[in-house]
Amino acid sequence: MDKTADNPPPHKPRSRWALAPLSGLSKTARWGIGGALALLVAVIVFLFIFDWNWLRGPVSKFASAQLQREVRIDGNLRVHPWSLSPRASIEGLHVGQPKWAPPGHMARVERIAVQVKLLPLFKGDVVLPLLAVEKPDVILLREPSGRANWTFGDPNKPKGKPMKLPAIQHFIIDDGQLHYEDLQKGLSFRGSVSSNERAEGAERGRFRLEGKGELNRAPFLALVTGGALLNVSPNKPYPFDADVRAGTTRVLAKGSINKPFDLGRFGADLTIAGQDLNNLYYLTGLALPNTPPYRVSGRLERKGSLYDVTALKGRIGDSDIGGKVAVETGRERPLLTADLRSRRLDFDDLGSLLGGTPSTGGGETASTGQKQMAGQMQAQRRLLPDSTLQVERIRAMDAKVRYRALAVNAPNLPLRRVSLDLTLDDGVLTMDPLSFDFSRGRLTSQIKLDATGKTPRTDADVRLTNAALQDFIPIQTGGQPAIEGAMAARAKLTGYGNSVHRAASSANGSVTMVVPRGKIRQAFAELLGVNASKGLLLLLSKSNKETDVRCAVADFKVTDGVLRANTIVFDTGVVLAKGTGTVDLETERLAFRIEGDSKKPRLVRLFLPITVEGPLMQPKVGVEAGGAVAQGGVAAALGALLTPLAALLPFVDPGLEKDADCQGLVASAKGKGAPLTAAAARTAPNKDD
C-alpha cells in the first residue's frame, strides 16, 4: 500500500511576487509601469478611433513645400496599419502646376491605393501587393528652353537616376488620361493609359499596359505585356514584350527587366521599322538623318544612363546596314556614338542624308513623301535639295559616328567605296573626312556646319585627286576612250542657310579643275572649233586618230552663289579652245560659250562658238549661228564683186593659233589649291613644246 497516497505532501504556499507582481517594486516604479501600460492602451484605442483625415492638411503642406507647387487632398485619407501588409488610400489628390506654367492641375487623381509587405522590408526589398490608380488626369509641359513641369526642385541640378519602381504584384491604372506638350521637341500627345492583368482569354494572367491616342496628330499605340505580377520577386528577371506604333514607325521589343522594376537595367531584342529614321526623334529625342524606308534590328541593353545596341543589322532603302550604336543620356546633351558599315551602299540612299531624293525610276525604295518630292524636283529640273535643316534638334545632342561602305551601287559613276567620320559637338557638325573612292582617284571632303548662330554656316573644302577623265566621260570609239587623262579639282566654299540649296545660293569661294595632260580623239578635238571639214569627216569615217590634250583648266570665282569663269582653256594638238560663262546655284542654271581656233590650216572652217545653256540637270549644247550668217553675207558680197573663188575666203583658217601656256596654267591652278601631285604637274608641257 502506497503511503504517499495516504499522506499527501503539504501544499506549498505561492510567492508574494506571484500573488502581487508589482508588490516588490517601489511606488515610483509601479507608477511608471502603470503609466506605460496606460499609454499603450490609449495609443491602441486612439489608433482605432483616429480619423486619418486630420492629417490631410499637414501632409498637403509638407508635399507642397517639397514639390514647390500646390498639393491638396480633397477626399478621404485612409490607413489600415494592423496587418503584415498595411494599406493606405488617398482620394481626390490634386497636384498643381508650377508658377511659370499656365494655371490648372499637373495631376488630378480620383483615388490612389497602395499596399506594402512589411517582412521583405527587413531585407531591403520593397514589395507592393497592390498599386491602383483610378482616373488619373496628367498634363506634362516642357518649354522651348527645356524647363519642364515634371522637374521638381532645382532645375539646374544634374539629371536624376533612371526610374526605379518597387516590385508590384498587382498594378492597376483605370481610365487614365495623358496630355503631353513638348515645345522644345515639337511633340504633342493626347491619349489614354490603362493597365491590369487579363482575367480571361489567351493572355489570361498576363500583365497588360496600354496607351493610345495621337502623337503629333498621327495615330499612336503603345502596348506592353508581361508575365503574371502575382509572383513577381525583386530578385528574379521579369519578362516583357512591347509594341509601339507612332504614325508609320513601329518598334518591337522582347526582353526582361533584370531586377523588377528597376527601369535602369533591362535588355531586349529590338526591331524598328518605318518610313524615315528622322521620325524616331519623337520617340527618342535623337536627331537622326532623313532616310528612305528602313527596317533594323539589334540587341538593346540599358545600363543606367547608357543605352547600348549591338549586333545591329538591317536595311535602309536599298542599302544594308550593320554595326553598333550607343547613347549616353546622363549628360547635358545626349551623346550618340556609332560604328556602322554597309557591304553595298545604294548611292541614292546616301543622297537622302543631305535632304535629297531617290530617282523616280529603277524601282528605288522611297517613302511616299520622297517620291512626291522627287517628282517635283524632276519636273522643275532641280538638283540641290531644299529640305530644311532642323537646327534645334542638332543643338540638342552630340554625336561621334564612323561609317564605311565597302561597295557602292552608283550608275554612271565609277564609285567604289565611301568613308565618313562625323562629329557633332554643341551645335557644330563636322564631317572630316567624307571620302569617295573611285576606280581611279579619290574625292575627299572636309565639311563643317556651324548651327550655333541664327543662320547656319557651312564651310566645305572638297578635293579630287588622281582621277581619270575617261571614268567621268565614258565615251568610247572602237573600244577605246574618246578622251583620257589625269584629273584634279578643288572647291573651297562658304555658304549660309538651313538647306543645301540655300547654302549653295549664298556661297562664296573658288572652284578649280585641271587636266595636266591626256589624249583625245582628234574628231572631237576638231569639233571644239566646229571644224566641219575635218571633225565631221573624221567622225563619219570612224577614225580613231588621236591628238594630245596638252592641258585643260577651268577656274571659277564664286560670289553669292554664282560661279564666274576666270579661265576656261582646253588645249589640244590641233585646236585651242577658250571659254567664258557662269553657273548660278540659286536658279540652278548655267551658260557657257566656248570658242575654238585651229592650230593648222583648214580649207573649210566655220567660226561658230559652242554654247552650253540651261538647267544643271538638262543643259543643251548648241552653236551660235550669228557668226556664220554674217560670214555668209560677206561671202555673198565678195562672190558678186570678185570671183566665185573669193566666196571661200571667209571660211579659210590659216591655222595661226599658238599653244597655250600649259605650264603656267597648271602651276596657277596648283597655286589656287588644285590637288595636283608633283609628278602630274611636271607632265604639263612647256609653252614652246
MIZATI-318945 format. One record per residue (C-alpha): residue in three letters; x, z, y. Coordinates in steps of 0.5 Angstrom, whole numbers, plus 500, padded with zeros to 3 digits. Example, Ala and Ser with C-alpha at 12.3 -4.5 7.8 and 13.67 -1.06 7.14 Angstrom:
REM residues 2
ALA525516491
SER527514498
END
This chain:
REM residues 689
MET500500500
ASP503498507
LYS504504511
THR505500517
ALA497498517
ASP495505517
ASN500507522
PRO500501528
PRO505501533
PRO504505539
HIS501500545
LYS507498550
PRO505499557
ARG505493562
SER511493567
ARG509494574
TRP511487576
ALA506484571
LEU501488574
ALA503487581
PRO507481582
LEU509483589
SER509490589
GLY516491588
LEU517487595
SER518489602
LYS512489606
THR515483610
ALA517479604
ARG510480602
TRP507477608
GLY512471608
ILE510469602
GLY503470603
GLY503466610
ALA507460606
LEU501460601
ALA496460606
LEU499455610
LEU500450604
VAL492451602
ALA491450610
VAL495443609
ILE492441603
VAL485443606
PHE487439612
LEU489433609
PHE482433605
ILE478433611
PHE483430616
ASP481424620
TRP487419620
ASN483415626
TRP486421630
LEU493417629
ARG491410632
GLY493412639
PRO500415638
VAL501409632
SER499404637
LYS503407643
PHE509407638
ALA508400636
SER507397643
ALA514400645
GLN517397639
LEU515390640
GLN514390647
ARG507388648
GLU500391647
VAL498393640
ARG492396638
ILE488399632
ASP480397634
GLY478399627
ASN479405622
LEU486407620
ARG485410612
VAL490413608
HIS490415601
PRO496419599
TRP494423593
SER497418588
LEU503416585
SER501409588
PRO499411595
ARG494406599
ALA493405607
SER489400610
ILE488398618
GLU482395620
GLY482391627
LEU489390628
HIS491387635
VAL498384637
GLY498381644
GLN503376647
PRO509378651
LYS508378658
TRP511371659
ALA506368654
PRO499366656
PRO494372656
GLY491373649
HIS493375642
MET499373638
ALA496376632
ARG489379630
VAL487381623
GLU481384621
ARG484388615
ILE491390612
ALA491394606
VAL498396602
GLN499400596
VAL506402594
LYS509405588
LEU513412589
LEU517412583
PRO521406584
LEU523408591
PHE528413588
LYS532408585
GLY532404592
ASP526399590
VAL520397594
VAL514395589
LEU508394592
PRO502393587
LEU497390593
LEU498387599
ALA492384602
VAL491381609
GLU484379611
LYS482374616
PRO489373620
ASP489369626
VAL496368628
ILE498364634
LEU506362635
LEU509359641
ARG516357643
GLU518355650
PRO523349651
SER528354653
GLY528357646
ARG524363647
ALA519365642
ASN513370642
TRP516372635
THR522375637
PHE522382638
GLY527386642
ASP533383646
PRO532375645
ASN540374646
LYS542378640
PRO545374634
LYS540371629
GLY537376624
LYS538376617
PRO533372613
MET526375611
LYS526380605
LEU520382602
PRO519387597
ALA516385590
ILE509384591
GLN504385585
HIS498382588
PHE498378594
ILE492376598
ILE491372604
ASP484371605
ASP482366610
GLY488366615
GLN488361621
LEU495359624
HIS497355630
TYR504354632
GLU506350638
ASP514349639
LEU515346645
GLN523346644
LYS522341638
GLY516338640
LEU512341634
SER505342633
PHE501345627
ARG494348626
GLY491350620
SER489355615
VAL493359610
SER491363604
SER493366597
ASN491369591
GLU492369583
ARG488364579
ALA483367575
GLU481361571
GLY483354570
ALA489351567
GLU493355572
ARG490362570
GLY494368572
ARG499364577
PHE500366584
ARG498360589
LEU500360596
GLU496354600
GLY497352607
LYS494346610
GLY492342617
GLU495338622
LEU503337624
ASN503333630
ARG496330628
ALA499328621
PRO496331615
PHE500337613
LEU499340606
ALA504346603
LEU502349596
VAL507354593
THR505356586
GLY509361582
GLY509366576
ALA504372575
LEU505377580
LEU503383576
ASN509384572
VAL514382578
SER520386578
PRO526387583
ASN531385578
LYS528379575
PRO528372578
TYR521369580
PRO520362578
PHE516358583
ASP514351585
ALA513348592
ASP510341594
VAL510340602
ARG507334605
ALA507332612
GLY505325614
THR509320610
THR514326608
ARG514329601
VAL518335599
LEU518337592
ALA522344589
LYS522347583
GLY526354583
SER527361583
ILE528367587
ASN534371585
LYS531378587
PRO524378589
PHE522377594
ASP529376598
LEU528369601
GLY535369603
ARG537368596
PHE534362592
GLY535356588
ALA531350587
ASP532343584
LEU529339590
THR527332591
ILE525329598
ALA522322600
GLY519319606
GLN519313611
ASP524316615
LEU529321615
ASN529323622
ASN522325621
LEU525331617
TYR526334624
TYR519337624
LEU521341617
THR528343618
GLY530343625
LEU535338624
ALA537331628
LEU537326622
PRO538319624
ASN533314623
THR533310616
PRO528306612
PRO524309607
TYR528314602
ARG528318596
VAL534323595
SER534329590
GLY539335589
ARG540342588
LEU539347593
GLU542354594
ARG540358599
LYS546364600
GLY543368606
SER544363612
LEU547358608
TYR543352605
ASP548348600
VAL545342597
THR550339591
ALA549333586
LEU545329592
LYS543322590
GLY538317591
ARG537311595
ILE536310603
GLY533303604
ASP536298599
SER543303599
ASP545308594
ILE547315597
GLY551321594
GLY555327595
LYS553334598
VAL550337604
ALA551344607
VAL547347613
GLU549354616
THR544357621
GLY547363622
ARG550360629
GLU548359636
ARG546352633
PRO545350626
LEU552346623
LEU551341618
THR557338614
ALA556333609
ASP561328605
LEU557322603
ARG558316599
SER555309597
ARG557305592
ARG554299595
LEU551299602
ASP546294605
PHE548292612
ASP541292615
ASP541300613
LEU547301617
GLY544298623
SER538302623
LEU542308624
LEU543305631
GLY536304632
GLY536297629
THR531294624
PRO532290618
SER531283617
THR524281616
GLY525276610
GLY529277604
GLY525283601
GLU529288605
THR526295604
ALA523298611
SER517302614
THR511299617
GLY513301624
GLN520298622
LYS517291620
GLN513291626
MET519292631
ALA523287627
GLY517282628
GLN517284636
MET525283637
GLN525277633
ALA519274637
GLN523276643
ARG529273640
ARG532280642
LEU539283638
LEU540290642
PRO535296640
ASP531300645
SER530306640
THR530312645
LEU536317643
GLN533324642
VAL537328647
GLU534334646
ARG535334638
ILE542332639
ARG544338643
ALA540343639
MET545342633
ASP552341631
ALA555336625
LYS561334621
VAL560328617
ARG564324613
TYR561317610
ARG564312605
ALA561305603
LEU565302597
ALA562296597
VAL557292602
ASN552287602
ALA552283608
PRO550276608
ASN554271613
LEU560277614
PRO566278610
LEU565285610
ARG567289604
ARG568297606
VAL565302611
SER568308613
LEU565313618
ASP568320621
LEU562323625
THR563330629
LEU557333634
ASP559339638
ASP555342643
GLY551335645
VAL558331644
LEU557326639
THR564322636
MET565317631
ASP572317630
PRO573312626
LEU567308625
SER571302621
PHE569296618
ASP574293613
PHE573285612
SER576281606
ARG582280611
GLY582284617
ARG579291620
LEU574293626
THR576300628
SER572303633
GLN572310637
ILE565312640
LYS564318644
LEU557319646
ASP556325651
ALA549327651
THR550334656
GLY548330662
LYS542328665
THR543321662
PRO547320656
ARG554316657
THR557312651
ASP565310651
ALA567305646
ASP574302644
VAL573297639
ARG579293636
LEU579288631
THR586287627
ASN589282622
ALA582278622
ALA582271619
LEU578266624
GLN575262618
ASP572268615
PHE567268621
ILE567261622
PRO566259614
ILE565251616
GLN569247610
THR570240609
GLY573237603
GLY573244600
GLN578246606
PRO576251612
ALA575247618
ILE578252622
GLU583257620
GLY588262624
ALA589270625
MET584273630
ALA585279634
ALA580282639
ARG579289643
ALA573291647
LYS573297652
LEU566299655
THR563305658
GLY555305659
TYR550310661
GLY543310658
ASN539313652
SER539307648
VAL544302645
HIS540296650
ARG540301656
ALA547303655
ALA550296654
SER546293660
SER550298665
ALA556297661
ASN563296665
GLY570295662
SER573289659
VAL573284652
THR579280650
MET579276644
VAL586272641
VAL587267636
PRO595266637
ARG596260632
GLY592256627
LYS589250624
ILE583246626
ARG580239623
GLN582234628
ALA575231628
PHE572238631
ALA578238636
GLU577232639
LEU569234640
LEU572239644
GLY573234649
VAL567230647
ASN571224645
ALA566219642
SER571214640
LYS576219636
GLY572225634
LEU565222631
LEU570216628
LEU574222624
LEU567226622
LEU564219620
SER570218616
LYS570225613
SER577225615
ASN581232613
LYS586231618
GLU588237621
THR592239628
ASP595245631
VAL591251634
ARG596253639
CYS592259642
ALA585261643
VAL584266649
ALA577269651
ASP578274657
PHE572278660
LYS571283665
VAL564287664
THR561289670
ASP554292670
GLY552289663
VAL555282665
LEU561279661
ARG564274666
ALA570270664
ASN576271667
THR580266662
ILE577261656
VAL582257653
PHE582253647
ASP589249646
THR590244640
GLY595239639
VAL590234641
VAL585237646
LEU586243651
ALA579246653
LYS578251658
GLY571254660
THR567259664
GLY561263663
THR557269663
VAL554274658
ASP548278660
LEU547284656
GLU541286659
THR537280658
GLU541278652
ARG542271654
LEU549267655
ALA551261659
PHE558257658
ARG561251660
ILE567248656
GLU571242659
GLY576239654
ASP581234656
SER585230651
LYS593230651
LYS593223648
PRO591216651
ARG584214648
LEU580208649
VAL573211650
ARG573218653
LEU566221656
PHE567226660
LEU562231658
PRO562238659
ILE560242653
THR554247654
VAL552253650
GLU546257653
GLY540261651
PRO539268648
LEU544271644
MET540270638
GLN539263638
PRO543259643
LYS543252644
VAL549247644
GLY549241649
VAL552237654
GLU552236661
ALA549229662
GLY550228669
GLY557226669
ALA556221664
VAL551218668
ALA555218674
GLN561215671
GLY556210668
GLY554208675
VAL561207678
ALA562202671
ALA556198673
ALA558197680
LEU565195678
GLY562190673
ALA559187678
LEU564186683
LEU570185679
THR570183672
PRO567186665
LEU573189663
ALA573193669
ALA567197666
LEU571200661
LEU576203666
PRO572210668
PHE572211660
VAL579210659
ASP583217658
PRO590217660
GLY592223656
LEU596226661
GLU593234660
LYS599238658
ASP600244653
ALA597251656
ASP602257657
CYS600260650
GLN606265650
GLY604267657
LEU596267655
VAL597271649
ALA602276652
SER597277657
ALA592278652
LYS596283649
GLY597287655
LYS590288656
GLY589291649
ALA588286644
PRO591289638
LEU596283636
THR602285631
ALA608283634
ALA609278629
ALA603275631
ALA604275638
ARG611272637
THR608266633
ALA605263640
PRO608257642
ASN612256648
LYS610252654
ASP615247652
ASP614247644
END
